[in-house]
Amino acid sequence: MAGCLLFLFKPVWFPVAITSAAVAYDRQFTWTLWICGGIFVAVQLLLAWTIMWKCRRATSRPANRWMELGWIAATGIVFISMSLLGSRGWAKTSSGPAGKEVIEIDAHQFAWTFRYPGPDGLFGRTAIRFISDSGGNSAGIDPGDPAGKDDITTATLRIPAHRDVLLLLHSRDVIHDFFVRELRTKQDIVPGMEIPLDLHVEQTGAYEIACAELCGLGHSQMRSVMIVMPPDDYDRWKRQH
């Protein structure tokens, strides 16, 4: 009973959801919680009734195969239905960069680097041989590529609110995981792959970015901040950099 009251009144719950997708995930989680909780209570009551009442009047009867098949079918229908309802949120894929704010994310032991295209709207070429954390080129931008001269690199992720944003995730070394609680999103970042992640954040504010994959001895220090800014403030910040 105490556990049911905790879920009903939610004295401790998830942090605020800042995207429509996060709201959908919370709704699906709540539905799953209540459905599974109701089934659990019903099964426990049936078990108690069977032990306390039916077993006292037990007689030798053949197994009811149709009842067993009915329970299996009902269980399958319930769980398949919940899976189909939940899959709509996970099935969304990136539709490409057209009309989106594109930002590259480079994850490496044990820090994050965020890169924005400059006024020309183009990213410069990158290569591992150009990477120099101490020299201020943690993204490995080719100094001979004119398109990279105006690229912006920062240690803090800034994105505009109420706009479509496409994050392009890269890992320099091992598997990392981009995790922001308020997005309800955890995306693995695999070396050698470019992984797209679509965002459309509705609420301004500062939100912690954590690596949710054990990536080495400094894993606990691999944190940054995602600052969601009003669109005008975001445009002004880009112009100033």
N, C-alpha and C positions, 0 to 999 in steps of 0.2 A: 504494500500500500504506500509506504514512504517513497519508494522509487517512482510510482505512478504520479504522486503529488509533485515530485521534482520535475518531471517532464511536463506536467500540466501547467504549473505556474512559472517554470523556467527562471529560478533565481540566479542560475549560472547557465549561460548559453553561448552560442557562437557570437563573434563580433559582428558588427553591422555589415550587411551585404551591400556592395557598392556597384553591382551590375545587375541587369535583368537576369542574366544567366545564373548568378549567385543566388538570387531570390528563387529561381526555379529549382536549384539544387536543394535549398533549404526546404522548399515545399515538398519535394520528392522524399527527402530524408524524413520529414515529419509523417507523411503518409505511410512510408515503410515502417517507421517506428510504431505507429498506432496499429497498423494491420498485424504486424508480427506480435506485438504485445497482446492484442485481442486473441489471436490464435493460441498463444502460449497460455493465457488464462483459461480459455475454453478447454484446451487439452488437459490442463492440470485438474480442472473441475471434473471432467469426464473420467480421468484416471482415479480421482478420489471416489467418485460415485461407483465406479467399477469395483474398486477394492473393498469399500465399506458396505455396499449393498448387493451388487450382483454376485460377488464371490460367496456370500453367505447362502445364496440360493442356487449355487452352481450345479448344473447338471451336464451330463456328457452330451454335447451337440457337435455336429459336424461344422467345420469352418465355413463361414459365409464368404465365398469367393467374390461375389458381386459387391458386398460391402467393402471388402479390401480394395477392390479395383476402384470403387467410388472414392475412397479416401485418397488413393494415389492420384486419380484424375483431378480431384478438387485441389490438392496441393500443387500439382503441376500447373493448373490454370492460374492459381493465385500468383505463384512466383514468376511464371512466364509473363503474365500481365504487368507485374511491377517492373520487370526487366525491360519490357517494351516501352513503358511509360518513361522510365529513366533514360533510355537510350537516345531519346530525342535531343537531350542536352549534350550528350557526348558525341553525337554524330555530326555536329557542326564542324565544317572544315574551312580553311582560309580560302577566300574567293580572289586572292591576289592583291597586289598593292594599289590598284587604281583607286584614287580618291581617298587613300588612307595615309595616316601619318606613320611612316616606316622608321623603325628604330632597331638597330642591331645591338644584341647583347652578347658580350664575350665573358664566359665564366671560366675562371682559372683558380688554381689553388693559391690563396684562399680569398678571392676578391671578385668583384663584378666591374666590368667596364661597359659603358653605354655609349653608342656612337650614333650621331645624327648627321644626315646630309646637310651641307651648307646651302647658301642661296641658290646654287646651281641645281639643287635637288638630286645630285648624284653622289654615290659613295665612291671613294677612292679604292683602288686595288689594295689588297692586304696579302701578306705572306709571313710565314713564321720567322724567316730570317731577319725581318725588320722589327720584330718585337723587342722592346727595351722598356721595361717597367721603370728603371731608374732614369732613363732618358726621356720619359714622358710620352712614349709611343707604345702603350700597352695593347693597343688594338693591332699593331703591326702594319700601319698604313705605309704604302710604298711612297717614299719621298719624291720619286720621279714622276708620279702620276698627278697631273694638274687637277684632276677631279677630287683628289684627296686633300688639297691645300686648305679648303674651307670646311672640312669635316669637323664636327664638334664631338669631343670625347669628354665624358664626365664619370665620376664615381657614384653619382646619384641619378636615379631614373626620374625624369620629369615627363609627364604626358598631359595632354589637354583633356579636360572633361567634355562630355557630350560630343566627342568625335570618335570616329573609327580609328583604331590604332593597330598596327601590325608589328609585333615583335618578332625578330628573326634571331633565334637562339643558337649560339655556337659554344662549344667547349674546346679549350686549348689542350687539356690534358686527360682528365678522367671524367666519369659520369657525374654530373651535377644535377640539381633539381631546383627549378624556379618556383618558389612558393610564396604566395601572399594570402594570408588567411581571409581577408575581406573579399578576395576574388573567388574563394573556394576553388582555387586552381593550383595543382601541382603538376608541373611539366618537366619530365626528365630531359636533360640536355646531353646528347651522346656525341663523343668526339667524331669528327669526320662527317657530321650531318648538319644541315641547316633545318631547324624545326620552327615552323610558323606558329604563332599564338595570337589569336584575335582578341582584342579588348574593346569595350565601349563602356567607360566608367561614367557613372552618373553623379557621383558625389566627390567634391573636392576634399583635400586633406592629405595627411602624410601617413603612409602605411609601410610597415616593415617588410623587407624582402629577406627571406632566409633560404639557405640551401638545405633542402630536405633529403639529400642523399649523402650518406656517410662517405666523405671524399678525402679523408686523410686526417692527420693530427690536428690541423688547424680548422677543422670543419665547423666547430662552434663559433668561430670568429668570422665566418663568411656571411656577413650581413650587409645590407644596404637599406635605402629608403626609396619608396616610390611616392613622389609628390605629384598629386593630381591638381592641376592649376586651371583657373578660368581660361578659356581660349585666348582672350586678348592678352592676358598676362603671359601665357605660354609663348605666343608669337613675339611679344616684346623681349622675352628672355632669349629666344633664338636669335633675334636681330642683334642683341647686345653681345652675343658670343660669336 
